[in-house]
Amino acid sequence: MIRKFWRRVSWPIVFAGLSAPFIANCGSLPKVPGAPSVPGAPGGGNCPDMTKIEAIESFDFGKEFGLKADVAAKIKGGVEASAEMQELNAKIDGDLKTACGNLAHDLGATGDFASGQDACKAAAKVIGDVKAKLGASVSIKLDVTEPKCGVDINAYADCSGHCDATVTPGKAEVKCEGGKLQGSCTGQCSGECEASAAAACSGECSGSCDAEIKGACSGNCSGKCDGKATTGGASGASCAGTCEGKCTGNVKAECKGKCGGSCKMKAQASCSGTCSGSCSVEMQAPKCTGTVEPPKMSGECKAKCDAKVQAHAECTPPHLALRISGAADAAVAAKFQAAIEKNLPGVLTVSMGMAKHLGEVAANMEVVIEGVKGGISAAGDPMTIARLSACVTAPFKGALDAAASMKANVSVSVNVQASASASGHAG
C-alpha cells in the first residue's frame, strides 16, 4: 500500500518535471554547483555545475545516476550542447550589441542598450530618422562583398572525437560540402582572395584600389561618372553611378593596380591573404564556409560541435561601396556614410555571413533537446527521472531561450542591413 501510494503521488510530479518548458523547481541551478544528493534515496546523484562546460564534460552521469551507457551519453551530450548554445548566443548578441550600438550612437542615439536586439532596433530607427533629414529624393546604393565565414575543420574533428565514443579522436574525417574551403594557400587560388595587404588583383576588387577603375565608388570619383566628366577639381566628386577613373573610397570594380580587400579571381593566381575557394596545393589551416559534413555521430554531439565551432568562426570582412546622391543636407549625408561604412560590416557578418548557419544550429538544438527529454523519461525509476529533470531544467531552458534569441538577433541584423541600403526615408 505504501509503494502504491508513493507512485500515485510521485508520477504527477515526475511528469510535471519532464513537461516543456521544464518547469521543475530548480531555477537556482545556474548559480549552484549542483543539487545535493539524498542519502539512501533511489536515483541519488549530484548535478554538475551547469554554468561551466568543463564541469559538464568531466561529469559521469552514468555513475552518479546509475544509468546505462547509451542513456548517460545522450543526456550528457544534450547538456553539453545546451551549454555551447548559450555561449554561441552570448557571442552573437555581444557582437551585434557592439556593432549596432556604435552605429546607433554615431548617428545620434543616446543611452545604453541591454542586448544586441535592443541595439539593432535602435540603429534601424535612427537610420530612418537620418534618412528623413536626407529627404525623400535621396538615392542610396550599397554594394557589398559578402563576408565568408568558415569553421575550423580540425576543431570540429577534435570536438567530435571527444564527444562521441564511437568516433576515434584524431582520426575523425570531416568534409566540407562543395569544397568551399578557406585558408592560407601557398599555391594558386581559385575563388576569392582577401588580401592581407594591397596586392595585384586579376578580377573584381572590393576595397581600395590604387589605380583607375570602372565601377562602384564609395568616395569621390575623379574622371567620369556615368560617362560625364566629374567636377570638383583633382579630388573629384561623389558619383552615385559608375565611376571611370580614380576613387578615393572603397570600390567594387576591376582594379588594374593593387587591391586592398577582397579580390574575385578570374583564374588561378597567387593569394597573399585568405583564399576562399580551392587551392592548387593543400590548404593550410582549412576552414569550411559551406556545409560541414561530420563523421557519423550522435545528434547531441553534432549539436554541441556545431554550436562550439560556430562560436569561433572566422569571417573575411565585408567591404562596402555606399553611394548617396540627391541628399537635402550634404553634412548629414557625410555623417550617415561614415557611420554606415564604419559599423555596418559588423552587422553584415551576422546578417549575411553567419545567418544561415546560425538558423540551422538553433533549429537542430530544439530538436535535440526534445529528444533528450524523451530519453530521460526512460532513464529508470521515478526518483532518478525526477532528479535528472531537476538537473537539466536550467541548461535546457537556457538553450531554448538562446535559440530564440539568436533567431531574433539574425532577424534584426537583416532589418538593419535593409534599412541602411534602402533609398528614401522610413515611413
HELIX and SHEET records of a PDB file:
HELIX    1   1 ILE A    2  LEU A   18  1                                  17    
HELIX    2   2 LEU A   29  LYS A   31  5                                   3    
HELIX    3   3 ILE A   53  GLU A   57  1                                   5    
HELIX    4   4 PHE A   61  PHE A   65  1                                   5    
HELIX    5   5 ALA A   69  ASP A  106  1                                  38    
HELIX    6   6 GLY A  116  LEU A  134  1                                  19    
HELIX    7   7 ILE A  153  CYS A  163  1                                  11    
HELIX    8   8 GLU A  177  GLY A  179  5                                   3    
HELIX    9   9 GLY A  233  SER A  235  5                                   3    
HELIX   10  10 GLY A  299  GLN A  310  1                                  12    
HELIX   11  11 ALA A  330  LEU A  348  1                                  19    
HELIX   12  12 THR A  349  MET A  354  3                                   6    
HELIX   13  13 ALA A  355  ILE A  376  1                                  22    
HELIX   14  14 PRO A  382  SER A  421  1                                  40    
SHEET    1   A 2 SER A 139  THR A 145  0                                        
SHEET    2   A 2 HIS A 319  SER A 325 -1                                        
SHEET    1   B 8 ALA A 199  ALA A 200  0                                        
SHEET    2   B 8 LYS A 258  LYS A 264 -1                                        
SHEET    3   B 8 CYS A 189  GLU A 194 -1                                        
SHEET    4   B 8 THR A 274  CYS A 279 -1                                        
SHEET    5   B 8 LEU A 181  SER A 184 -1                                        
SHEET    6   B 8 GLN A 284  CYS A 288 -1                                        
SHEET    7   B 8 CYS A 149  ASP A 152 -1                                        
SHEET    8   B 8 GLU A 314  CYS A 315 -1                                        
SHEET    1   C 2 LYS A 175  CYS A 176  0                                        
SHEET    2   C 2 VAL A 292  GLU A 293 -1                                        
SHEET    1   D 8 ALA A 199  ALA A 200  0                                        
SHEET    2   D 8 LYS A 258  LYS A 264 -1                                        
SHEET    3   D 8 GLU A 204  CYS A 209 -1                                        
SHEET    4   D 8 VAL A 251  GLU A 254 -1                                        
SHEET    5   D 8 ILE A 213  CYS A 217 -1                                        
SHEET    6   D 8 CYS A 243  CYS A 247 -1                                        
SHEET    7   D 8 ASN A 220  CYS A 225 -1                                        
SHEET    8   D 8 LYS A 228  ALA A 229 -1                                        
SHEET    1   E 8 ALA A 199  ALA A 200  0                                        
SHEET    2   E 8 LYS A 258  LYS A 264 -1                                        
SHEET    3   E 8 GLU A 204  CYS A 209 -1                                        
SHEET    4   E 8 VAL A 251  GLU A 254 -1                                        
SHEET    5   E 8 ILE A 213  CYS A 217 -1                                        
SHEET    6   E 8 CYS A 243  CYS A 247 -1                                        
SHEET    7   E 8 ASN A 220  CYS A 225 -1                                        
SHEET    8   E 8 ALA A 237  SER A 238 -1                                        
END                                                                             
